[in-house]
């Protein structure tokens, strides 16, 4: 019988090993991304005891700035940006295993062997899909949040099955930590709070309902409300910053979401049919509703910049449906089913590879530019850097951070924004100006370049990054 031979125990370790290799190979693919640098800089400040400056960032950072940034900085101290990324490689690999556990504990099929096949396939799709791969190779806080979230729902499943109060409490605490790592997971809190109550009321298990209220509801609500209250004004500013900025169109959000998940959603339709035929309509609806919550949140907020990375949360709930679709085919015709599943996984990996390359190359490589700056910059120089914290990180403890001005907030002689930059350039305030087209608008770049033409000369240009130096 399929998967009842000596090879079966090796399948999951091989999937995990493959996931790890895919995520760690060529991990130095690009210079630090702006967000990667921001979090490492935050972490370094925490390690140095600059708590107040980091605390002020709660108003614009989408997670507690004392959590992931501190971990990222510790790994940066060990191995530079590669160290920070490798930390996420381990998180991403663990997430693949947790998707296996999540799928397996759903018990979509009664028999053990087919249920394991379902879980193997779900994990393999997680190992070979673009967004899980890309987030595992980028030192930003998404992977920490999503891995803890996965761990929380795996514990939550066990709590539902066993009624164990310690597991309920553990899942509540894990969910809170996932929230601290990135606030987006809070969209699942009402869903997860309502689910166990509904199930136990349906079963008329009053004692079990009280256990859930005491050990799951109360801890999660208390911790979340406590965090909300002590950071209320900062969180209001963060929320307004997310909802009042330029709104993305519905079509742009849908397109950005769909292009990374269409393969998984397509195969999950087969899983929906299978579960419906097995009289598991309620479970099918639960998985389907959970999978679209991130998309709904982005459509309501009209926020399109992070919809792709948050699609990982949708993937968690549709991969079990993908798994049961192929598992059912394999049960009916093992050879044809394995061939079809293998072809689908290979196609998924082939498609994902191009998407991962896009996700890892949308910002310019600043390594050569940074080395050029290091050869010229003196401790008293002031730098306007469109790369912002990337340059701040490169010169950390070499130049004071307030001597490096980024592209977001700058005031000069009662002016702000572009007029302030132009006035500072005219005043010869900056010794160096770095432009790379990542943050400034094209009109702003053209205006800045025009202002630079008289008093600065271009001393570095690699086709992506350009640096002007003040004529001395």
Secondary structure, 3 states (H helix, E strand, C coil): CCCCCCCHHHHHHHHHHHHHHHHHCCCCCCCCCHHHHHHHHHHHHHHCCCHHHHHHHHHCCCCCCCCHHHHHHHHHHHHHHHHHHHHHHHHHHHHHHHHHHHHHHHCCCCCHHHHHHHHHHHHHHHHHCHHHHHHHCCCCCHHHHHHHHHHHHHHHHHHHHHCCHHHHHHHHHHHHHHHHHCHHHHHHHHHHHHHHHHHHHHHCCHHHHHHHHHHHHHHHHHHHHHHHHHCHHHHHHHHHHHHCCCCCCHHHHHHHHHHHHHHHHHHHHHHHHHHHHCCCHHHHHHHHHHHHHHHHHHHHHCCCCCHHHHHHHHHHHHHHHHHHHHHHHHHHCHHHHHHHHHHHHHHHHHHHHHHHHHHCCCCCCCHHHHHHHHHHCCCCCCEEECCCHHHHHHCCCCCCHHHEECCCCCEECCEECHHHHHHHHHCCCCCEEEECCCCCCHHHHHHHHHHHHHHEEEEEECCCCEEEEECC
